[in-house]
Amino acid sequence: MSRIPAVRVQGTHFIDTASGRELHLRGINLSGDSKFPTKPDVPSHVGGDIFWEYEKISFVGRPFPLDEADVHLARITSLGYNIVRFVFTWEAIEHAAPGQYDDEYIDYVIAVLRKCGEHGIYVLMDPHQDVWSRYSGGSGAPYWTWLAAGMNPHNFGATEAAMVHNTWGPGDEDSREMYPTMIWSSNYERAAVATIFTLFWAGEVFAPKCIINDVNIGQFLREHFFNAVAHVVKRIHEDAPELEDTVVIGWESLNEPATALVGHENIGIIPKEQKLRKGTCPTMSQAILLAAGVAQKVEVWEFGSMGPHKVDSRIVDPEGVSVWFSDKSVDLKYGWVRGDEWQLGTCIWQQHGVHDGRKLLRPDYFAKDPSDGAPFDTIRFLDRLWMPPFRRYKQVVRQYHEQAIIFCQPPVLKVPPVFTAEDRADKQLVYAPHFYDGLTLVTRHWNTWYNVDVLGVLRGRYAHEYLAVKLGVRAIRNCLRDQLKAMRQEGLDNMGEYPCFFTEIGIPYDLDRKAAYTSGDYSAQQQALDANLYALDGANVSFTLWQYSPLNTHKWGDWWNGEDLSIWSRSDCYSPSVSSQQLRDYRSPSQSSDTLIQRPRLTPEKSISMGCHFPAAAFSEEGLRAVEAVVRPSPILVDGSCTEHNFDIKSRTFTITVEASKRAGDRVETICFLPKLHFGRLREVDASNTRGDQDHAVKHYPETQTLVWTYPADGQTRKLRVRGDQLDDDGQVVERASTPFRFC
């Protein structure tokens, strides 16, 4: 018998079914640490033979050991977060061989999900990938997927088919500290990742000779991915059915899918849309020939405060080394059988006439759909190649988790797919884009002088790119907000009436060559994060920040490709331990560890729902970075509809506007998160409605960091403004001598 889900999608909103109120979801990604295994323990800065162990590995203990779960989850809820995006990878499930699943890891995942339920945290499941795989410089797919595609990852370095942190430089730690910022992302434009993603989405279209086990390599890879995810869904359904719909509310489609080679008008030139140009920047034809062992003279670029610029050219010579292997024993080992037309050891694009082994023959090979000659623009890619697997993914998940909300994540910064009437008949969907302030992310500097409307440039809204430059902090903040609002509107226009949920957005903390790590001054990070959260508030969307890393340290950041985006760091703790001695277990004393937590009652009439419990006693600034921006008030449960909310960090003033529901004679409640840090006590409270009456009540519950706003269900527009004071441990007001925030 199916249960009533805790959360449902109703139009553009999430609804808490227990109370019927609008639910605002705000949370954190948990965690980037899950991109690499615990056994062997191989973060991206660790190289050597241990990196190439790919079968007998384990991800049990990622993102944290189970005995540390209460510490981390209590901290997360104390920050006002009511959802986590739970990161897991295909490799973690199916690393040993096709069809062999790691059930010990799934047992661990289920145990962590139960812990999330105990702490009142909703979960969105994220099948994560970055540039396909750890072995191509990212995370996601198992090693054997490269072998199935005919490629040998050991040769990616010599051919520059991928820039991999684990194999970067001469092999010592000092050289790996010099791994260039964000160069891992350039792997999307290099041969290995561009090829395998093209096969994944469009193998049938562009590589028809690549047959394995009587199907195209694209179908082979897709079905193994779907089946691996289905196995996780099935295990939760069978072994932990109490988690379905109460804790695990939804499943996201494949993280940050790449269009790869599809749609390239001319692979002999760098497309103007390729904004990240850093290090060696081969054209796609050069990258393909390099992967086949052919030397090429390629451009070298740097990314500075004014964007990318060419600095040099140099010869890259693989000296005959190729990524394409000819060893047929690999096929015997894994038991798959290739079609007769697939020639192992020869580049598949040479086999399909794209080049002859020395030079490019068909620069426009990937530009058009062979079925009708139509250009493969973004909309056609999404409609013809991306939507069918997305529909298949929905079926796979809902085969077991029947009422799952599906979070639809198309390629980053591309327009969302245009849904058909049949697609729109599915009401339990969410548009789940990603957004990062690219200038800050790549330069590792919060520039208060200017930024760029990147989305506007990509959508062709400016006659000249210099017109997209925004000057001054106020314009920068509004530019970020307007880009998020525009993305939200694109979802409404193309997909239909669904919520918009930014499942990734965040800032790097290692700004200005890690200056804050010695000075302790995180003011630049606070300004950058506050600007992003201001944008999210202005767009009125739900989100999960990237990220919370239990492993983060100042030296290695998030322990993955030099990234350092975690809101918390062990290096910022007063003591190095993260044991349960730091935080008590905040489960109700009457609870056993395998029982979902019952929320304390706020009023005699109504009890607070799951996802609305933020224990002040668990809050500590220890380890948090840019804490005053991280901890931010927000609506949680709204009776009616929240039309606007914002927080002025400088004055500690939170404002919310709602359209009250209309039920004659009834009084209703809206619940907001008011963090202890900013609202130790309420200094000012001001509420009004369109008629100017004062028929309302406001109650502040410091122990749960919540505010309950009661008003008549009269259909009126109502506005609440509260201003808070920070209190010290003795209950005295903490006065600010100065503020680093400038809005000019």
URVEN-V741449 format. One record per backbone hydrogen bond with DSSP energy under -1.0 kcal/mol. CO is the residue of the C=O (numbers start at 0). NH is the residue of the N-H. If there is no record, write none. Layout:
co={CO & CO}
nh={NH & NH}
//
This chain:
co={5 & 7 & 9 & 12 & 13 & 14 & 15 & 20 & 21 & 24 & 25 & 26 & 27 & 28 & 29 & 30 & 31 & 32 & 38 & 39 & 42 & 47 & 48 & 49 & 54 & 57 & 57 & 58 & 64 & 65 & 67 & 68 & 69 & 70 & 71 & 72 & 73 & 75 & 76 & 81 & 82 & 83 & 84 & 85 & 87 & 89 & 92 & 96 & 100 & 101 & 102 & 103 & 104 & 105 & 106 & 107 & 108 & 109 & 110 & 111 & 112 & 113 & 114 & 115 & 116 & 121 & 122 & 122 & 123 & 124 & 125 & 125 & 126 & 129 & 130 & 131 & 132 & 132 & 133 & 138 & 139 & 141 & 142 & 143 & 144 & 145 & 146 & 149 & 151 & 152 & 154 & 155 & 155 & 160 & 163 & 164 & 171 & 172 & 175 & 179 & 181 & 182 & 183 & 184 & 185 & 186 & 189 & 190 & 191 & 192 & 193 & 194 & 195 & 196 & 197 & 198 & 201 & 202 & 206 & 208 & 209 & 210 & 211 & 214 & 215 & 216 & 217 & 218 & 219 & 220 & 221 & 222 & 223 & 224 & 225 & 226 & 227 & 228 & 229 & 230 & 231 & 232 & 233 & 234 & 235 & 239 & 242 & 242 & 244 & 246 & 246 & 247 & 248 & 249 & 250 & 258 & 260 & 265 & 266 & 270 & 272 & 274 & 278 & 282 & 283 & 284 & 285 & 286 & 288 & 289 & 290 & 292 & 295 & 297 & 298 & 299 & 299 & 300 & 301 & 303 & 306 & 308 & 311 & 313 & 315 & 317 & 322 & 324 & 326 & 327 & 328 & 329 & 330 & 336 & 338 & 342 & 346 & 348 & 349 & 353 & 353 & 358 & 361 & 362 & 363 & 365 & 366 & 368 & 368 & 373 & 374 & 376 & 377 & 378 & 379 & 380 & 380 & 381 & 385 & 386 & 387 & 388 & 389 & 390 & 391 & 392 & 393 & 396 & 396 & 399 & 400 & 404 & 405 & 406 & 407 & 410 & 419 & 422 & 427 & 429 & 430 & 432 & 435 & 436 & 437 & 438 & 439 & 443 & 448 & 450 & 451 & 452 & 453 & 454 & 455 & 456 & 463 & 464 & 465 & 467 & 469 & 471 & 472 & 473 & 474 & 475 & 476 & 477 & 478 & 479 & 480 & 481 & 482 & 483 & 484 & 485 & 486 & 487 & 488 & 489 & 490 & 490 & 493 & 495 & 498 & 499 & 500 & 501 & 503 & 504 & 510 & 513 & 514 & 514 & 515 & 521 & 522 & 523 & 524 & 525 & 526 & 527 & 528 & 529 & 530 & 531 & 532 & 533 & 534 & 535 & 541 & 542 & 544 & 546 & 548 & 551 & 552 & 555 & 556 & 558 & 559 & 562 & 563 & 566 & 568 & 569 & 571 & 578 & 587 & 591 & 599 & 605 & 608 & 614 & 615 & 620 & 622 & 625 & 625 & 626 & 633 & 635 & 636 & 637 & 640 & 643 & 645 & 647 & 647 & 651 & 652 & 653 & 654 & 655 & 656 & 656 & 657 & 658 & 660 & 662 & 665 & 667 & 669 & 670 & 670 & 671 & 672 & 674 & 680 & 683 & 685 & 687 & 688 & 693 & 696 & 698 & 700 & 700 & 702 & 704 & 705 & 706 & 707 & 708 & 709 & 710 & 711 & 712 & 715 & 716 & 717 & 718 & 719 & 720 & 721 & 722 & 722 & 724 & 724 & 725 & 727 & 731}
nh={16 & 14 & 12 & 9 & 22 & 7 & 19 & 15 & 637 & 542 & 81 & 544 & 84 & 547 & 86 & 33 & 34 & 35 & 57 & 41 & 45 & 50 & 51 & 52 & 56 & 37 & 38 & 61 & 67 & 68 & 71 & 72 & 73 & 74 & 75 & 76 & 77 & 80 & 79 & 121 & 27 & 123 & 29 & 125 & 127 & 93 & 101 & 99 & 102 & 105 & 106 & 107 & 108 & 109 & 110 & 111 & 112 & 113 & 114 & 115 & 116 & 117 & 118 & 120 & 119 & 83 & 248 & 249 & 85 & 251 & 87 & 127 & 254 & 138 & 132 & 140 & 135 & 137 & 136 & 129 & 90 & 144 & 145 & 147 & 148 & 150 & 149 & 324 & 154 & 155 & 158 & 160 & 161 & 191 & 166 & 167 & 175 & 176 & 178 & 182 & 184 & 185 & 186 & 187 & 188 & 189 & 193 & 194 & 195 & 196 & 197 & 198 & 199 & 200 & 201 & 202 & 205 & 206 & 209 & 210 & 216 & 338 & 214 & 211 & 219 & 220 & 221 & 222 & 223 & 224 & 225 & 226 & 227 & 228 & 229 & 230 & 231 & 232 & 233 & 234 & 235 & 236 & 237 & 238 & 239 & 242 & 246 & 247 & 5 & 122 & 248 & 244 & 404 & 124 & 406 & 261 & 263 & 268 & 284 & 273 & 274 & 276 & 300 & 286 & 287 & 288 & 289 & 290 & 293 & 292 & 322 & 319 & 315 & 313 & 280 & 310 & 311 & 278 & 308 & 306 & 303 & 301 & 299 & 297 & 295 & 320 & 151 & 344 & 329 & 331 & 332 & 333 & 334 & 212 & 341 & 345 & 350 & 353 & 352 & 360 & 361 & 355 & 364 & 266 & 366 & 262 & 375 & 371 & 372 & 368 & 376 & 380 & 381 & 382 & 383 & 384 & 385 & 386 & 389 & 390 & 391 & 392 & 393 & 394 & 395 & 396 & 397 & 399 & 400 & 401 & 403 & 250 & 429 & 252 & 431 & 413 & 423 & 425 & 405 & 407 & 500 & 502 & 437 & 440 & 441 & 442 & 443 & 511 & 471 & 469 & 453 & 456 & 457 & 458 & 460 & 459 & 466 & 467 & 468 & 452 & 450 & 475 & 476 & 477 & 478 & 479 & 480 & 481 & 482 & 483 & 484 & 485 & 486 & 487 & 488 & 489 & 490 & 491 & 492 & 493 & 494 & 495 & 418 & 497 & 430 & 541 & 502 & 543 & 434 & 545 & 514 & 516 & 517 & 518 & 519 & 525 & 526 & 527 & 528 & 529 & 530 & 531 & 532 & 533 & 534 & 535 & 536 & 537 & 538 & 540 & 501 & 26 & 28 & 566 & 551 & 569 & 556 & 558 & 552 & 43 & 562 & 557 & 508 & 624 & 571 & 572 & 622 & 581 & 590 & 594 & 607 & 602 & 611 & 617 & 618 & 623 & 568 & 628 & 629 & 630 & 672 & 23 & 670 & 21 & 658 & 656 & 654 & 651 & 652 & 723 & 647 & 721 & 645 & 719 & 642 & 643 & 717 & 640 & 714 & 665 & 712 & 710 & 708 & 635 & 636 & 706 & 633 & 678 & 724 & 722 & 720 & 718 & 691 & 695 & 709 & 707 & 703 & 705 & 615 & 673 & 700 & 671 & 698 & 669 & 696 & 667 & 713 & 662 & 659 & 689 & 657 & 687 & 655 & 685 & 653 & 682 & 683 & 679 & 680 & 733 & 730 & 727}
//
